[in-house]
Amino acid sequence: MAVGEVEDNVESAVGEAAGTGASGTADAPATVATLTTAETLATRYSVAPGYRVNVRSGPGTQYGIVKVLPYGARVPINCQCPGTTVSGPYGTTNLWSNIANGQFVSDAYINTGSDGYVAVRCSV
């Protein structure tokens, strides 16, 4: 789904919830705030500057590399789980973040602003 379609769907859903329908005119004052596109998309976290980070098929260094993130990458965190302990620019941790189906990155390379979980635990 394209970003424009997401915006249209959000506006339509917000309008219907506020009683405005597709036309955007309200019979009563709207009590639902309009969501911006940024609010409807997943939060993305920065990968450590100056690093091209390995993305692995599971939460540990024993799993195969499925791709390498480019410099300056930003990633969503779908869930997190324990795995191999890794040292990186953001400390030493055994916490791994799932960034896509079958794709994990050590939390030692993601700037989450926390030493702990920032997402639900994965069921790996």
C-alpha positions in Angstrom: 0.0 0.0 0.0 1.5 3.4 -0.9 1.8 6.2 1.6 -0.9 8.2 -0.2 -3.3 5.3 0.1 -2.4 5.0 3.9 -3.2 8.8 4.3 -6.5 8.4 2.4 -7.5 5.4 4.5 -6.6 7.1 7.8 -8.5 10.3 6.8 -11.5 8.2 5.7 -11.5 6.2 8.9 -11.0 9.3 11.1 -13.8 11.1 9.3 -16.2 8.1 9.7 -15.4 7.8 13.4 -16.0 11.6 13.8 -19.3 11.3 12.0 -18.1 13.3 9.0 -18.2 10.6 6.3 -16.3 10.9 3.1 -17.4 14.4 2.4 -15.6 15.8 5.5 -18.6 17.8 6.8 -19.7 17.1 10.3 -23.2 17.1 11.8 -21.6 17.4 15.2 -18.2 18.7 16.4 -15.5 16.2 15.7 -13.9 14.6 18.8 -11.4 12.4 17.0 -8.0 14.0 16.2 -6.6 13.5 12.7 -3.6 11.2 12.6 -0.6 12.2 10.6 1.1 9.7 8.3 4.1 9.5 10.7 1.9 8.5 13.6 0.3 5.7 11.5 3.7 4.2 10.6 5.9 2.1 12.9 8.6 3.9 14.9 12.0 3.6 13.3 15.3 3.5 15.2 18.7 4.6 13.9 21.5 2.1 13.4 24.8 3.3 14.9 26.4 5.9 12.7 29.4 4.7 10.7 28.3 1.0 10.8 27.0 -1.4 8.2 25.2 -3.9 10.4 24.7 -7.6 9.7 21.1 -8.7 9.7 20.7 -12.4 10.7 18.1 -15.0 10.3 17.8 -15.5 14.1 18.7 -13.8 17.4 22.4 -14.7 17.5 25.7 -14.7 15.7 25.4 -18.4 14.9 22.5 -17.6 12.5 23.3 -16.8 8.8 23.6 -13.2 7.5 20.6 -12.4 5.3 21.6 -8.9 4.4 23.7 -6.0 5.6 22.1 -2.6 6.5 23.6 0.4 4.8 25.2 3.4 6.6 22.5 5.6 8.2 19.8 3.0 8.1 16.7 3.3 10.3 14.8 0.2 11.2 11.4 -0.7 12.8 11.4 -3.0 15.8 8.6 -5.5 15.7 9.6 -7.5 18.7 12.7 -8.4 20.8 14.2 -11.5 22.4 17.4 -12.7 24.1 20.1 -14.3 22.0 23.9 -14.3 21.7 25.7 -11.6 23.7 27.2 -8.9 21.4 29.3 -5.8 22.1 28.8 -2.7 20.0 28.6 1.1 20.1 25.6 1.0 22.4 27.0 -1.4 24.9 27.1 -5.2 25.5 23.8 -7.0 25.4 22.1 -10.3 24.6 19.0 -8.4 23.3 18.1 -8.9 19.6 15.5 -6.9 17.6 13.3 -8.4 14.9 13.2 -5.8 12.1 11.3 -7.9 9.6 10.2 -11.5 9.1 13.2 -13.7 9.7 15.5 -10.7 10.2 17.3 -9.8 13.5 19.8 -7.2 14.6 21.7 -7.0 17.9 20.4 -4.2 20.1 24.1 -3.2 20.6 23.9 -1.5 17.2 20.4 0.1 17.4 19.9 3.5 19.2 16.7 2.7 21.1 17.5 5.0 24.0 17.2 2.1 26.4 19.2 -0.8 27.7 16.1 -2.9 27.9 13.1 -3.9 25.9 11.3 -1.2 23.8 9.0 -3.7 22.1 7.1 -6.9 22.9 9.0 -10.2 23.3 9.3 -12.3 20.1 7.9 -15.8 20.2 11.1 -17.4 18.7 
